[in-house]
Amino acid sequence: MCGIFSAISFSGDIDRKNFKTSLDKIAHRGPDDADMQFFSQKGGRVKIGFGHRRLSIFDLSRSGRQPMQDGHGYWLVFNGEIFNWPELRKELEAYGHCFHTETDSEVVLAAYRQWGDECVTRFNGFWAFLIFDSNTQSIFASRDRFGIKPLYICRDDSGILLSSEIAPIWHYRKIKPSVNLQQLSRYLVLDLSHDSRETIYDGVEELEPGYNCKIDLASGSCVQVRYWELPINTCYSAASDDELLQEFSFLIEDSVRLRLRSDREVALTLSGGIDSSVIAVAASRISDTKIKAYTSHFSNHPELDESSYAMMVAQRCGLDHILVEPDTSQLFENEQALTQHQELMYTSFSQLINWFVVKEIASSNTRVYLTGQGGDELFLGYERYGTSWISSQFKQNPIRGIKAMSDMARNSRMSWREVIGFQLYFSNQRVRTFRYKADAKRVFSNQIMDRASELAIDIPSNIAELQQLEIVGSQLRRLLRYDDRTSSAFGIEARPVFLDHRLVEFSSRLDWDQKIRNGWTKNILRRYLDQAGLPEIAWRKHKLGYAAPTQEWTEQLIKHFQKSHSDRARLDGILKRDFQFEKAPKRLQFKIYNLMSSAAIQDWNNV
């Protein structure tokens, strides 16, 4: 975890003081070191600034300082980790490359010099980096396959800015955020996050996951090329259950092995659910040290507390278990800090609970932790995926469809009535879209509703389409953004174990039966836990996730917010003029609070 910022000027020198203060906007991402370098294109017309904030994970000495050069005309700023860097280093040494540090950053530079743009296909990890190639007078940018690490781009006639977060861009340009109403309406009305280059802010794009970008400094052209796609239509249909479980066991444990590599202490988050328990088991098999495991705990809300399951896993796996009670006495202050760091809106209080957990991890001076992000999307853990599974069974014949509904009612937390309700709701695009729009119409202005009028939401029954939508669409991207911003706020690094690309590609080739079988979601993960001696966790039906007392917290936050932020003028074009919190649908109350809080904290231009 680090922070990078770059300015490319086509029309004059770079204001170095402004550049430094812009870089300082992401100081939290890299608390251990900082540096800047400035370059000129041959002929001097184009100026380039590279800035870096370092969180030291590998080789804690100053030899890992960035921007880093290799002595052959290449300069690097890098945010992320390449976990297979020792293996790549040996391969590169065989080609004649020499190394002077124990960092993955130096390996990235050598890999680019050896293999060019294709180097990223050899990386196992997550990254967003820029390389200035003085030989070709170009800048090469890359973002990891799933978008675990962010990279924002802002272009105009005067130049290009690239940054790990959006705040340095606003600061450098000396502008207030202007909202992209089309993207905002997608989210406000239908809960659809952006799944393209566009963000909710005008003029600010993302380099999309799985893409490289080459900037030619002479012409100013910026060409983006996709280097990775999710494999589809290639199933392991001939493999047995035992063979597939054996392959999964190797992949998950090797992913953990690689992600335990660090010169700093590594912890993990443990909810007591399937995904985090799988990681705990794998880590206990790989590590010979006692790993710290952090779990949220609600002593005043036992109906939301799942720490007893986490304790069971921690005891069986020999983990050092730490319970984290959210500090509700500072609820408003923590939520405002979370909103500031997220920069874009977020969807639920699960992000605030995660904030409290990560804050506790950071307080212990731990700088790396493993997470289970991606497990639900890879192995179809959410209840709504059951709708697609049931629909696929009905397409084969009605009897199989009815059996699937019965299995789901028996082996999930849903009753028969809820299964039928989910099936009618999630499989009917018109019903779901109508409900969202009907609620939104009571709150949001005509210009927001008009922009959402042609939009609809859908969940495919085809497994390949569903996996594509969930893994490379908006769902996983926004969850990864939440984790990146929260961990970086405290200067620590989150490592999502399930997003080793080998494991993702393995999951994409599995058929329905390995993911949902007889109503049991995440079937292959459950079998892994059962085999590890955790049947109580493996065959749990009732899993809450990072559940929170949503209504209670929303009401508290609204009261605090209305005292400290009375100006609603900036949202006159978004909310109805007669809008009142207490009359809004409860489903939308947190979203509206988060909208108003984001607009105030980020200081949006009036809409």
C-alpha positions in Angstrom: 0.0 0.0 0.0 1.4 3.3 -1.1 0.3 6.5 -2.8 1.3 7.7 -6.2 0.7 11.1 -8.0 1.9 12.3 -11.3 1.5 15.5 -13.4 2.3 15.7 -17.1 2.3 19.3 -18.4 2.0 20.1 -22.1 1.9 23.8 -21.5 4.7 24.9 -19.2 6.6 24.0 -16.0 5.1 22.1 -13.2 4.4 24.1 -10.0 6.5 22.1 -7.6 5.1 23.6 -4.5 1.5 22.8 -5.7 2.7 19.3 -6.7 4.1 18.6 -3.2 1.0 19.8 -1.4 -1.1 17.7 -3.8 1.0 14.6 -3.0 0.6 15.4 0.7 -3.1 14.8 0.3 -2.4 11.1 0.2 0.3 11.1 3.0 -1.9 8.7 4.9 -1.4 6.0 2.2 2.4 6.1 2.7 3.4 7.2 6.2 7.0 5.9 6.0 8.7 7.9 3.3 8.1 10.4 0.5 9.9 11.7 -2.5 9.4 13.5 -5.9 11.3 13.6 -9.2 10.8 15.9 -12.2 11.7 15.2 -15.8 11.5 16.9 -19.2 10.8 15.3 -22.5 13.6 15.6 -25.1 13.2 19.1 -26.4 11.8 20.3 -23.1 8.2 21.0 -24.2 6.6 18.3 -21.9 7.3 18.3 -18.2 6.7 15.3 -15.9 6.4 15.0 -12.2 6.5 11.7 -10.3 5.5 11.7 -6.6 5.4 8.8 -4.2 4.3 8.1 -0.6 5.7 4.9 0.8 4.3 2.3 3.1 7.3 0.0 3.7 6.4 -3.7 3.4 9.4 -5.3 1.7 13.0 -4.1 2.5 12.3 -1.4 5.1 15.5 0.5 4.4 15.7 3.7 2.4 17.0 1.6 -0.6 13.3 1.0 -1.4 12.6 4.7 -1.8 10.6 5.8 -4.8 10.5 7.2 -7.4 13.0 4.4 -8.2 15.3 4.3 -11.2 17.2 1.4 -12.7 20.1 3.1 -14.4 18.8 2.3 -17.9 16.4 5.2 -18.4 13.4 3.9 -16.5 11.7 5.5 -13.4 9.0 3.9 -11.4 6.2 4.9 -8.9 4.4 1.9 -7.6 1.4 1.2 -5.3 0.8 -2.4 -4.4 2.6 -5.7 -4.0 3.9 -8.4 -6.4 3.8 -11.5 -4.2 5.8 -13.7 -6.6 8.7 -11.2 -6.9 11.4 -13.6 -5.5 10.6 -16.2 -8.2 10.5 -13.5 -10.9 13.8 -12.1 -9.6 15.5 -15.5 -10.0 14.2 -15.7 -13.5 15.4 -12.2 -14.3 18.8 -12.9 -12.8 19.1 -15.7 -15.3 18.6 -13.2 -18.1 21.5 -11.1 -16.6 19.6 -8.5 -14.5 21.3 -7.4 -11.3 19.5 -6.3 -8.2 20.5 -4.0 -5.3 17.4 -4.1 -3.0 15.1 -6.7 -1.5 12.0 -5.0 -3.0 9.3 -6.0 -5.5 9.6 -2.5 -7.0 13.0 -3.2 -8.4 11.7 -6.5 -9.9 8.8 -4.5 -11.6 11.4 -2.3 -13.3 13.5 -5.2 -14.4 10.5 -7.1 -15.6 9.3 -4.2 -17.7 12.8 -3.8 -19.2 12.9 -7.5 -20.0 9.3 -8.2 -21.2 7.8 -4.8 -21.9 4.1 -4.3 -21.5 3.6 -8.1 -21.2 5.4 -8.1 -17.9 2.1 -7.6 -16.0 0.8 -11.0 -17.1 3.5 -12.6 -15.0 2.6 -10.8 -11.8 0.7 -12.4 -9.0 -0.5 -9.5 -6.8 -2.2 -6.2 -7.0 -0.8 -2.9 -8.4 -1.2 0.5 -9.9 2.1 1.8 -11.2 3.7 4.3 -13.7 7.0 3.9 -15.5 8.6 6.8 -17.3 10.6 5.4 -20.2 13.1 8.1 -21.2 14.2 6.0 -24.1 10.9 6.0 -25.9 9.6 9.2 -24.2 6.5 7.5 -23.0 4.8 6.6 -19.7 3.5 3.1 -19.1 0.6 2.8 -16.6 -0.9 -0.5 -15.4 -3.7 -1.5 -13.0 -4.1 -5.0 -11.6 -6.6 -7.5 -13.0 -9.4 -6.8 -10.5 -8.9 -3.1 -9.6 -7.7 -3.8 -6.0 -5.4 -0.8 -6.3 -6.9 2.5 -7.7 -5.6 4.7 -10.5 -7.5 7.9 -11.4 -6.8 9.9 -14.6 -7.8 13.6 -15.3 -7.0 14.9 -18.8 -7.4 18.3 -20.5 -5.6 20.3 -23.1 -2.9 21.4 -20.5 -1.9 17.9 -19.5 -2.7 14.7 -17.6 -2.9 13.9 -13.9 -2.7 10.4 -12.5 -3.3 9.6 -8.8 -4.1 6.9 -6.3 -7.0 9.1 -5.0 -9.1 11.9 -6.4 -8.2 14.6 -3.7 -4.8 15.4 -5.2 -6.4 16.0 -8.6 -8.9 18.5 -7.2 -6.1 20.2 -5.2 -3.7 20.5 -8.1 -6.3 21.8 -10.5 -7.7 24.1 -7.7 -11.2 23.1 -8.4 -14.3 21.8 -6.5 -15.7 18.4 -7.4 -18.4 18.6 -10.1 -20.9 15.7 -10.1 -21.6 13.5 -13.1 -25.4 13.4 -12.8 -25.7 10.4 -15.1 -23.4 8.2 -12.9 -24.9 9.6 -9.7 -28.5 8.8 -10.8 -27.5 5.2 -11.5 -26.4 4.9 -7.9 -29.1 6.9 -6.2 -32.0 5.3 -8.0 -30.9 1.7 -8.7 -27.8 1.1 -6.5 -25.7 0.7 -9.7 -22.1 1.7 -9.2 -20.0 2.7 -12.2 -18.6 -0.2 -14.2 -16.7 1.8 -16.8 -14.0 4.5 -16.8 -16.4 7.2 -15.6 -16.8 8.1 -12.0 -19.5 10.2 -10.4 -17.1 13.2 -10.8 -16.9 15.0 -14.1 -13.5 14.9 -15.7 -12.2 12.1 -13.5 -11.8 8.6 -14.9 -10.4 5.4 -13.7 -7.9 3.2 -15.5 -10.1 0.1 -15.6 -9.0 -3.1 -14.0 -7.0 -5.4 -16.2 -5.9 -2.5 -18.4 -2.5 -1.0 -19.4 -2.2 2.5 -20.7 0.6 4.0 -22.8 1.0 7.8 -22.9 3.1 9.1 -25.7 4.6 12.3 -24.5 5.3 13.7 -28.0 1.7 13.5 -29.2 -0.1 13.4 -25.9 -2.0 10.3 -26.9 -3.3 8.0 -24.2 -4.0 4.4 -25.5 -5.6 1.9 -23.1 -5.3 -1.9 -23.8 -6.9 -4.7 -22.0 -4.4 -7.4 -20.9 -6.6 -9.8 -18.9 -10.1 -11.1 -19.2 -12.1 -13.6 -17.1 -12.0 -17.0 -18.8 -15.5 -18.3 -19.7 -17.1 -21.4 -21.2 -14.3 -23.7 -20.0 -15.6 -26.0 -17.3 -14.0 -28.8 -15.3 -17.0 -31.0 -15.9 -14.9 -34.2 -16.1 -13.1 -33.7 -12.8 -14.4 -35.4 -9.6 -15.3 -33.7 -6.4 -12.1 -34.9 -4.7 -9.9 -33.7 -7.6 -11.5 -30.2 -7.6 -11.3 -29.9 -3.8 -7.7 -30.9 -3.9 -7.0 -28.3 -6.6 -8.9 -25.6 -4.6 -7.0 -26.6 -1.4 -3.6 -26.1 -3.2 -4.7 -22.7 -4.7 -6.1 -21.2 -1.6 -3.2 -22.3 0.6 -0.7 -21.1 -2.0 -2.5 -17.8 -2.2 -2.2 -17.4 1.5 1.5 -18.5 1.4 2.3 -15.8 -1.0 0.2 -13.2 0.8 2.0 -13.9 4.1 5.2 -12.7 2.6 6.1 -9.5 4.3 8.8 -7.8 6.4 6.0 -6.5 8.6 3.6 -8.4 10.8 0.6 -9.9 9.0 -2.8 -10.3 10.7 -6.3 -11.3 9.4 -9.9 -10.3 9.8 -12.2 -13.1 11.0 -16.0 -12.9 11.0 -16.7 -16.5 11.7 -18.2 -16.9 8.2 -17.2 -19.2 5.4 -14.7 -17.0 3.6 -12.6 -15.7 6.6 -12.7 -19.2 8.2 -11.2 -20.7 5.0 -8.4 -18.1 5.2 -7.8 -18.9 8.9 -7.5 -22.6 8.2 -5.2 -22.0 5.3 -3.0 -19.6 7.3 -2.8 -22.0 10.2 -1.5 -24.7 7.8 1.1 -22.4 6.3 2.4 -20.2 9.1 4.5 -21.3 12.0 3.7 -18.2 14.0 0.6 -17.3 15.9 -1.4 -14.9 13.7 -3.6 -12.2 15.1 -7.3 -12.4 14.1 -9.6 -9.5 14.5 -13.4 -9.8 14.9 -16.1 -7.2 15.4 -18.2 -7.7 18.6 -21.6 -6.2 19.6 -22.0 -6.8 23.3 -25.2 -4.6 23.3 -26.7 -6.2 20.2 -26.4 -10.0 20.7 -28.7 -10.5 17.7 -25.9 -9.0 15.5 -22.9 -10.6 17.2 -21.2 -13.6 15.6 -18.0 -13.6 17.6 -18.7 -17.0 19.1 -18.2 -18.6 15.7 -15.0 -16.6 15.2 -13.8 -17.7 18.6 -14.4 -21.4 17.6 -12.3 -21.0 14.4 -9.6 -19.1 16.3 -9.2 -21.8 18.9 -9.1 -24.6 16.4 -6.6 -22.8 14.2 -4.4 -21.5 17.1 -4.9 -17.8 16.3 -4.4 -14.9 18.7 -8.0 -13.7 18.7 -8.9 -10.0 19.4 -12.5 -8.7 19.7 -13.3 -5.2 18.5 -16.3 -3.3 19.9 -17.3 -0.4 17.7 -16.9 2.9 19.6 -20.4 4.4 19.3 -19.5 7.3 21.5 -17.5 8.6 18.5 -19.9 7.3 15.9 -20.3 10.6 14.0 -16.7 11.5 14.1 -15.6 8.1 12.7 -18.3 8.1 10.1 -17.3 11.5 8.9 -13.6 10.4 8.6 -14.7 7.3 6.7 -16.8 9.4 4.3 -13.8 11.8 3.7 -11.5 8.9 2.8 -13.9 7.1 0.6 -14.3 10.2 -1.7 -17.2 8.4 -3.4 -20.4 7.3 -1.7 -20.6 3.9 0.1 -23.6 1.6 0.5 -23.9 0.3 4.1 -22.7 0.4 7.7 -20.7 -2.7 7.1 -18.0 -0.3 5.9 -18.2 1.6 9.2 -17.8 -1.7 11.2 -14.8 -2.6 9.0 -13.4 0.9 9.7 -13.5 0.2 13.5 -11.8 -3.2 12.9 -9.1 -1.8 10.7 -8.5 1.1 13.1 -7.9 -1.5 15.9 -5.4 -3.4 13.7 -3.5 -0.2 12.9 -3.4 0.7 16.6 -1.4 -2.5 17.3 1.3 -1.4 14.8 0.4 -4.2 12.4 0.7 -3.0 8.8 -0.7 -5.9 6.7 -3.9 -8.0 7.0 -5.6 -10.7 5.0 -9.2 -10.3 4.0 -11.9 -12.6 2.4 -13.1 -10.0 -0.1 -14.2 -11.7 -3.3 -15.2 -15.0 -1.9 -18.9 -14.4 -2.3 -18.5 -13.2 -5.9 -16.3 -16.2 -6.9 -18.2 -18.9 -5.2 -21.8 -17.4 -5.3 -22.4 -16.8 -1.6 -25.1 -14.1 -1.6 -28.8 -15.2 -1.4 -29.6 -13.4 -4.6 -27.3 -15.9 -6.5 -29.8 -18.6 -5.5 -32.3 -16.9 -7.7 -30.1 -17.5 -10.7 -29.4 -21.0 -9.7 -33.1 -21.8 -9.2 -33.9 -20.2 -12.6 -31.3 -22.3 -14.3 -32.9 -25.4 -12.8 -36.4 -24.4 -14.0 -35.0 -24.0 -17.5 -34.0 -27.7 -17.4 -37.4 -28.8 -16.2 -40.0 -27.6 -13.6 -39.4 -30.5 -11.2 -35.8 -29.6 -10.9 -36.8 -26.0 -10.3 -39.2 -26.8 -7.5 -36.6 -29.1 -5.9 -34.1 -26.3 -6.1 -36.5 -24.0 -4.2 -37.1 -26.6 -1.6 -33.3 -27.2 -1.1 -32.7 -23.5 -0.8 -35.4 -23.2 1.9 -33.9 -26.1 3.8 -30.2 -25.3 3.5 -30.1 -21.5 3.7 -31.3 -18.9 6.2 -34.4 -18.2 4.0 -37.8 -19.7 4.7 -40.0 -21.1 1.9 -41.9 -17.9 1.8 -38.6 -15.9 1.5 -37.3 -18.1 -1.2 -40.5 -17.6 -3.3 -40.3 -13.8 -2.6 -36.6 -13.7 -3.6 -37.4 -15.6 -6.8 -40.2 -13.3 -7.8 -38.3 -10.2 -6.9 -34.8 -10.9 -8.2 -35.8 -12.8 -11.3 -38.2 -10.2 -12.5 -36.4 -7.2 -13.8 -39.5 -5.0 -14.1 -40.7 -5.6 -10.6 -37.3 -4.9 -9.0 -36.7 -1.8 -11.2 -40.2 -0.5 -10.5 -39.7 -0.8 -6.7 -36.4 1.0 -6.8 -37.8 3.8 -8.9 -41.0 4.1 -6.9 -39.1 4.7 -3.7 -36.6 7.0 -5.4 -39.3 9.2 -6.9 -40.5 10.2 -3.4 -37.0 11.7 -2.7 -35.1 12.7 -5.7 -35.6 15.5 -8.2 -36.9 15.1 -11.8 -33.5 15.6 -13.3 -32.2 12.6 -11.3 -35.2 10.4 -12.2 -35.1 11.4 -15.9 -31.5 10.2 -16.2 -32.5 6.9 -14.6 -35.6 6.4 -16.7 -33.9 4.1 -19.3 -31.9 2.1 -16.7 -32.9 -1.4 -15.5 -31.3 -4.0 -13.2 -31.0 -7.7 -13.9 -29.4 -10.9 -12.6 -28.5 -13.4 -15.3 -29.5 -17.1 -14.9 -26.5 -18.1 -17.0 -23.5 -18.8 -14.7 -20.9 -17.4 -17.1 -22.8 -14.1 -17.5 -23.4 -13.9 -13.7 -19.7 -14.4 -12.9 -18.7 -11.9 -15.5 -21.2 -9.4 -14.0 -20.1 -9.9 -10.4 -16.3 -10.2 -10.8 -15.4 -7.7 -13.5 -18.5 -5.5 -13.3 -19.4 -3.0 -10.6 -20.1 -5.3 -7.6 -16.5 -6.3 -6.8 -15.0 -3.0 -7.9 -16.9 -1.0 -5.3 -16.1 -3.4 -2.5 -12.4 -3.3 -3.4 -12.6 0.5 -3.3 -14.1 0.5 0.1 -11.3 -1.8 1.4 -8.6 0.2 -0.2 -9.8 3.5 1.2 -10.4 2.2 4.7 -7.0 0.4 5.0 -5.1 3.3 3.4 -6.7 5.8 5.8 -4.7 4.1 8.6 -1.6 3.5 6.5 -1.9 -0.3 6.3 -2.4 -2.8 3.6 -5.4 -5.2 3.0 -4.6 -8.3 1.0 -7.7 -10.1 -0.5 -6.7 -13.8 -0.6 -9.4 -15.0 -2.9 -8.3 -12.6 -5.7 -5.2 -14.5 -6.6 -5.8 -14.6 -10.4 -5.2 -18.4 -10.4 -8.0 -18.9 -7.9 -10.3 -16.5 -9.8 -9.7 -18.4 -13.1 -10.3 -21.7 -11.3 -13.6 -20.5 -9.9 -14.8 -19.2 -13.2 -14.4 -22.7 -14.7 -16.4 -24.5 -12.0 -20.0 -25.4 -12.8 -23.0 -24.6 -10.7 -22.8 -27.8 -8.7 -19.4 -26.8 -7.1 -20.8 -23.5 -6.0 -24.4 -24.1 -5.2 -25.4 -27.7 -4.4 -28.7 -28.8 -2.9 -29.2 -25.2 -1.7 -25.8 -24.9 -0.1 -24.0 -21.9 -1.4 -20.2 -21.8 -1.7 -20.2 -25.6 -1.7 -16.5 -26.3 -2.4 -15.5 -23.9 0.4 -17.8 -25.6 2.8 -16.3 -29.0 2.0 -12.8 -27.5 2.6 -13.9 -26.4 6.1 -15.6 -29.7 6.8 -12.5 -31.6 5.8 -10.5 -29.3 8.1 -12.6 -30.3 11.1 -14.9 -27.3 11.2 -18.4 -28.7 10.4 -20.1 -26.3 12.7 -18.8 -23.4 10.5 -19.0 -25.3 7.2 -22.7 -26.0 7.4 -23.9 -22.8 9.0 -27.1 -21.5 7.5 -27.4 -18.2 9.3 -24.5 -15.8 8.4 -25.0 -12.0 8.9 -21.8 -10.6 7.5 -20.8 -7.2 8.9 -24.3 -6.5 10.2 -24.9 -3.3 12.1 -27.8 -1.6 13.9 -28.6 0.3 10.8 -31.7 2.3 11.8 -30.4 3.2 15.2 -27.1 4.5 13.8 -28.8 6.3 10.9 -31.0 8.2 13.2 -28.0 9.2 15.4 -26.0 10.3 12.5 -28.8 12.4 10.9 -29.2 14.3 14.2 -25.5 15.1 14.4 -25.4 16.0 10.7 -28.3 18.4 10.8 -26.7 20.3 13.7 -23.3 20.7 11.9 -24.4 21.0 8.2 -27.5 23.1 7.7 -26.7 24.2 4.1 -28.6 22.0 1.5 -28.2 24.4 -1.4 -25.6 22.3 -3.1 -28.1 19.5 -3.5 -31.1 21.5 -4.7 -30.8 19.8 -8.1 -30.7 16.3 -6.6 -33.3 16.2 -3.8 -36.9 17.3 -4.0 -37.5 20.7 -2.6 -40.0 19.4 0.0 -37.7 16.5 1.0 -37.8 15.5 4.7 -35.7 12.8 6.2 -38.4 11.4 8.4 -40.8 10.9 5.4 -38.2 9.1 3.2 -38.4 5.4 2.8 -36.3 3.7 5.5 -34.4 1.8 2.8 -33.2 5.1 1.4 -32.5 7.1 4.6 -28.9 6.0 5.0 -28.2 6.6 1.3 -29.6 10.1 1.6 -27.6 10.8 4.7 -24.4 9.5 2.9 -25.2 11.7 -0.1 -25.6 14.8 2.0 -22.5 14.0 4.1 -20.4 13.3 1.0 -21.4 16.5 -0.7 -20.6 18.5 2.4 -17.3 16.9 3.2 -16.0 16.8 -0.4 -17.3 20.3 -1.0 -19.3 19.5 -4.2 -20.2 22.3 -6.5 -23.9 23.1 -6.4 -25.8 20.9 -8.7 
